[in-house]
Amino acid sequence: MKMQRKYGMEWPIAPGEPEGGSQEAFDQFENLLIYSSRQDALAARSRLPAARLPDAEPCELLMVPSGAGLAMSDRFTDFGFIGARGHAYIELAYTAVFRLIANTPEAEPAPAWMQLEEHRIAAIASEEGREDMLAWQVIERQLAELADRVARAYRCTIEWLDTARL
């Protein structure tokens, strides 16, 4: 299973109110229900009492399947979580995902990695399951420009994960 886009929604139900949205949920983390599609999340939201609607806005998540070779930094829980089904989820609004590519003989990926490593939230093993230069790196979205500058300084390029195509 590959990384996928999922949709989370805080389920703000008070004790004694009907649960409603959990039947269609793909996964769950505390009061956050995770849906396979935005349509599923919005359909569940439509069944909430009107007073609860402001607290139930869907958020976009990147799902990293269990067993995908995820290495989490100590900052991971600021941007992600592990759901009840064992999948890791990363909030896309606050993160960017990239691979550092050394595609020329002049490229110096090792020093580039040294500079970028302190900003890493998580690393997701490449499709081959190896933790190598092709692993996807998760950083704060606001640091994307910094990652591009570091890559250029060491004659590397960055491939950004196009989460809209997931």
C-alpha positions in Angstrom: 0.0 0.0 0.0 1.3 3.4 -0.9 0.9 6.8 0.7 -2.6 8.1 0.3 -4.5 11.3 0.9 -7.1 11.0 3.7 -9.4 13.5 5.4 -9.6 13.9 9.1 -12.4 15.6 11.0 -12.7 16.4 14.6 -15.8 14.8 15.8 -17.1 17.2 18.5 -19.8 15.1 20.1 -20.7 15.6 23.7 -21.4 12.5 25.9 -24.9 11.2 25.3 -25.1 12.5 21.8 -25.3 10.0 18.9 -21.9 9.1 17.4 -23.1 9.3 13.8 -19.9 9.7 11.7 -17.8 6.8 13.0 -19.5 4.2 10.8 -18.1 5.6 7.6 -14.7 6.4 9.1 -11.6 4.7 7.7 -9.6 5.1 10.9 -9.7 7.1 14.1 -7.3 9.0 16.5 -8.9 10.2 19.7 -11.8 12.5 18.6 -10.5 12.7 15.1 -12.2 10.5 12.6 -10.4 9.8 9.3 -12.2 9.3 6.0 -11.1 7.9 2.7 -12.5 10.9 0.7 -13.4 14.5 1.3 -17.0 13.6 0.2 -17.2 10.9 3.0 -16.0 13.5 5.5 -18.5 16.1 4.4 -21.3 13.6 4.3 -20.6 12.7 7.9 -20.3 16.4 8.8 -23.8 17.0 7.4 -25.2 14.8 10.1 -23.8 16.7 13.0 -26.0 19.0 15.1 -25.8 22.6 13.8 -24.2 23.8 17.0 -21.2 21.4 16.4 -20.5 22.3 12.8 -17.9 25.1 13.5 -15.7 22.5 15.3 -15.9 19.9 12.5 -13.9 21.2 9.6 -12.1 18.5 7.5 -8.3 18.6 7.3 -6.1 16.9 4.7 -3.8 14.2 5.9 -1.1 12.1 4.3 -1.5 8.5 5.3 1.7 6.5 5.6 0.7 2.8 5.7 1.9 0.7 8.6 5.1 -1.1 7.7 6.2 1.6 5.2 9.4 2.3 7.0 8.6 5.5 8.8 11.3 7.1 10.9 9.9 9.7 13.2 11.8 12.6 14.9 10.9 13.7 18.4 8.8 16.5 16.7 6.5 14.1 14.8 3.6 14.4 17.3 3.5 18.1 16.6 2.5 17.4 13.0 1.2 13.8 12.9 -0.1 10.8 14.8 -0.6 7.1 14.6 -4.2 6.0 14.1 -6.1 3.1 15.7 -5.4 0.9 12.6 -1.6 1.5 12.9 -1.2 3.9 10.0 0.7 7.1 10.5 -0.9 10.4 9.4 0.8 13.7 8.7 -1.1 17.0 8.5 -0.6 18.4 5.0 -1.5 22.0 5.9 1.7 22.3 8.0 4.1 20.0 6.2 5.9 19.4 2.9 7.3 16.1 1.6 10.3 15.9 -0.6 13.2 13.8 -1.8 16.7 15.1 -2.3 18.1 14.1 -5.7 21.8 14.0 -6.5 21.5 13.8 -10.3 24.8 15.2 -11.4 28.4 14.1 -10.7 29.0 17.5 -9.0 26.2 17.0 -6.5 27.1 16.8 -2.8 24.1 15.2 -1.1 25.9 14.4 2.2 26.4 18.0 3.4 22.9 18.9 2.1 21.5 16.1 4.3 23.5 17.4 7.3 21.9 20.8 7.0 18.4 19.5 6.4 18.4 16.7 9.0 17.7 19.1 11.9 14.5 20.2 10.3 13.2 16.7 9.6 9.9 15.6 11.1 9.9 12.2 9.6 11.5 10.1 6.8 9.4 7.6 4.8 11.4 4.8 3.2 11.6 4.7 -0.6 9.4 2.3 -2.5 12.2 -0.2 -2.3 11.9 -0.1 1.5 15.4 1.3 2.0 16.2 4.3 4.2 18.5 6.0 1.7 18.7 9.2 -0.3 15.4 8.4 -2.0 13.5 8.4 1.2 10.7 11.0 1.4 11.5 13.6 4.0 8.8 15.5 5.9 9.6 19.1 7.0 7.5 22.1 8.1 5.8 23.7 5.0 7.4 27.1 5.9 10.9 25.5 5.4 10.3 24.4 1.8 12.2 27.4 0.4 15.1 26.7 2.8 15.2 23.1 1.5 15.3 24.3 -2.1 18.2 26.7 -1.3 20.2 24.1 0.5 19.7 21.6 -2.4 20.9 24.2 -4.9 23.9 25.1 -2.8 25.1 21.5 -3.0 24.1 21.1 -6.7 21.2 18.8 -5.8 17.6 19.0 -6.8 14.4 18.4 -4.8 11.4 16.4 -5.9 8.3 17.5 -4.0 5.6 15.0 -3.4 2.5 16.1 -5.3 -0.1 15.3 -2.7 -2.9 16.6 -4.9 -2.3 13.5 -7.1 -2.6 11.0 -4.3 
